[in-house]
Amino acid sequence: MTRYDYDRYGHRYSGIRQTDPHIAAQIHAALGDARTVVNVGAGSGSYEPADRYVIAVEPSAVMRAQRKTPAIAGTADALPFDDGAFDAAMAVYTVHHWPDMGKGLRELRRVTRGQVVIMTSDPEALDQYWNIRYFPEVVAAEKRRYPPLDFLRTALGGRVEIRDIQIPLDCIDGFQEAFYGRPEAFLQEEVRKAQSAWGFVPAEQHPIIVQRLADDLASGEWDRQYGHYRTQPTWVGSIRLVIGH
């Protein structure tokens, strides 16, 4: 599958995709007591801990320009660091964008003395979300992109732990499952543009897909089927922390 072009489509990404404090706490806890961290595929800087020394690596100039702190221009499969240069590594919603995931994961291991923390989605759990009813084309694109968890286990080697991510109802990071209880968000084009999976569905299909949801919201059918999500304080969807120790 063709890679998502952040230099073309990512100009307003950071306005929608922000660091959610509830998710950040889960990621930072997984980093343990690491003082030096490399963030690979760092994007606009979401989830980088402010109380540690972080070096960020990001290939997209557009994404680097949205950061509050500088990042090195580079790719996961050729990190410009010595072996064991960092206490820990993090990679947040990025491995599915890497052309050579296996090599990138081995590089994370190479430059890290301690744990490697990856936030990703389990492709086997993507169709457990109500959007499979309205956006099956988008879900199918996601399933083709995310690596199986067993692939990540094997590529990282050693002891690997997998934790569920608890998503809060008021999540401010605009990935798809962040809106599990706020479906109206998908009617906003800017929200969809900050979710790369939509970029793998032909643009002429987007209005048709979105109209399915709009119709059910207008008729009340969404609320009859899924309205309980509007008040559910947290939810576990497909998002996982894969932690290589």
Summary of the structure (lengths in Angstrom):
residues: 245
radius of gyration: 17.8
end to end distance: 30.6
largest distance: 58.7
contacts: 784
relative contact order: 0.17
helix: 47%
strand: 17%
